[in-house]
C-alpha cells in the first residue's frame, strides 16, 4: 500500500488551526512544567505554598510586589487561556456539528491525547471503536474536514465564507 503524505490546504485559517493542534501537546507539557517551577520557586523564596501565601495577603489586604513570579504567572495564564479556548472549541464542535463525534475522535487521537502515536496506522487502530471502516485515505480526508470545522469555530467565518454560504441558500438568478 502506498504511504499517504499530508497535503496542507492553502487556507491560512486551516494552517493556523493545524499548527495550533500540532503544538497542543508541547504547550500542555510546558504549561505543567511552568506551574511546577513557579510553585517550587515560590516555596523556596517565600517559604510557603502559593495558596497559603495568597490567602494570607488577601486577608491582610497587602499588595504583592513583583519579583519575577508575577510575569511567569501571566505567561502561564495566557497559555492556559489559549488551551481552554481550544478545548471549548473542540467541545462545541463535538456537541453541535453534525459529524462532531467523529471529528472529535479524529482530532483527539491525532493531536489532543496525552500520548503521541507513532504513525497513522496506530491512530487508525485507536479510531476503530469509534469510526468503522476507516482507511488511511478516509482518515486524511475526514481529519482535514475536522480541522476545517474547528477552524470555523476558532476563527469564525470570513466574509468570503459567509457570502458563499448565503449564495447556497439564496442563489442569484
C-alpha positions in Angstrom: 0.0 0.0 0.0 1.3 3.4 -1.0 2.0 5.6 2.1 -0.2 8.7 2.1 1.5 12.1 2.5 -0.2 15.0 4.1 -1.1 17.9 1.8 -2.0 21.1 3.6 -4.6 23.4 2.0 -3.6 27.0 1.2 -6.2 28.4 3.5 -4.4 30.3 6.3 -7.2 29.5 8.8 -6.6 25.8 8.2 -2.9 26.3 8.6 -3.3 28.2 11.9 -5.6 25.6 13.4 -3.4 22.7 12.2 -0.3 24.4 13.7 -2.2 25.1 17.0 -3.2 21.4 17.1 0.3 20.2 16.3 1.7 22.3 19.2 -1.0 21.3 21.7 0.9 18.5 23.5 4.0 20.7 23.7 2.1 23.6 25.2 0.3 21.3 27.7 3.6 19.8 28.8 5.3 23.2 29.0 2.4 24.6 31.0 2.6 21.8 33.5 6.3 22.3 33.9 6.0 26.0 34.3 3.3 25.6 37.0 5.6 23.2 38.9 8.6 25.6 38.6 6.6 28.6 39.8 5.3 26.6 42.8 8.8 25.4 43.7 10.4 28.8 43.2 7.6 30.4 45.3 8.1 27.8 48.1 11.9 28.5 48.1 11.6 32.3 48.0 8.6 32.9 50.2 8.7 29.8 52.4 5.0 28.7 51.9 2.7 27.4 49.2 1.2 29.9 46.8 -2.2 29.1 48.0 -1.4 29.7 51.7 0.5 32.9 50.9 -2.3 34.3 48.7 -4.8 33.5 51.4 -2.8 35.4 54.0 -2.1 38.5 51.8 -5.7 38.8 50.7 -6.8 38.7 54.3 -4.3 41.3 55.2 -5.0 43.5 52.2 -1.4 43.5 51.1 -0.4 44.3 47.5 2.2 41.8 46.5 5.1 43.5 44.5 6.6 41.7 41.6 9.7 39.6 42.0 9.6 37.8 38.6 7.0 35.3 39.6 4.1 37.6 38.5 5.4 37.7 34.9 5.8 34.0 34.8 2.3 33.6 36.2 0.9 35.9 33.5 2.6 33.8 30.8 1.1 30.6 32.3 -2.3 32.3 32.4 -2.1 33.2 28.7 -1.1 29.7 27.8 -3.9 28.3 29.9 -6.5 30.6 28.3 -5.3 29.5 24.8 -5.7 25.8 25.8 -9.1 26.5 27.3 -10.2 28.3 24.1 -9.1 25.3 22.0 -10.7 22.8 24.4 -14.0 24.7 24.4 -14.0 25.0 20.6 -13.4 21.2 20.3 -16.3 20.6 22.7 -18.6 22.9 20.8 -17.6 21.1 17.6 -18.2 17.7 19.2 -21.6 18.5 20.6 -23.0 20.8 17.9 -21.5 19.7 14.5 -23.4 17.0 12.5 -20.1 15.0 12.4 -18.9 16.2 15.7 -18.3 12.9 17.5 -16.3 11.5 14.5 -14.3 14.7 14.2 -13.6 14.8 17.9 -12.1 11.3 17.9 -10.0 12.1 14.8 -8.6 15.2 16.4 -8.2 13.6 19.8 -6.0 10.7 18.6 -4.2 12.9 16.1 -3.4 15.8 18.3 -5.1 16.0 21.7 -4.4 12.8 23.5 -1.7 12.8 26.1 0.4 10.3 24.2 1.5 10.8 20.6 1.1 7.8 18.4 4.0 6.6 16.3 2.2 6.6 12.9 -1.1 6.9 11.1 -1.8 3.2 11.4 -1.6 3.4 15.2 -4.1 6.3 15.2 -6.4 4.4 12.8 -6.3 1.4 15.1 -7.3 3.6 18.1 -10.1 5.1 16.0 -11.7 1.7 15.0 -14.0 1.5 18.1 -15.3 5.0 17.2 -15.3 5.0 13.4 -16.0 1.9 11.3 -14.3 1.2 8.0 -11.7 3.8 8.2 -8.8 3.7 5.7 -5.7 6.0 5.6 -7.3 7.9 2.7 -10.6 8.4 4.7 -8.6 9.3 7.8 -6.8 12.1 6.0 -9.9 13.4 4.3 -12.0 13.4 7.5 -9.3 14.8 9.6 -9.0 17.7 7.2 -12.7 18.2 7.4 -12.5 18.2 11.2 -9.7 20.8 11.2 -11.8 23.0 8.9 -14.9 22.6 11.2 -12.7 23.5 14.2 -11.2 26.5 12.3 -14.7 27.9 11.7 -15.3 27.8 15.5 -11.9 29.2 16.4 -11.6 31.9 13.9 -15.2 32.4 12.7 -16.3 32.5 9.1 -14.6 35.0 6.9 -16.8 37.3 4.9 -16.0 35.3 1.8 -17.2 32.1 3.5 -20.3 33.9 4.6 -21.1 35.1 1.1 -20.6 31.6 -0.3 -22.9 30.2 2.4 -25.5 32.8 1.7 -25.2 32.1 -2.0 -26.1 28.5 -1.4 -29.3 29.5 0.4 -30.2 32.5 -1.7 -28.8 31.9 -5.2 -28.9 34.8 -7.7 -30.9 34.1 -10.8 
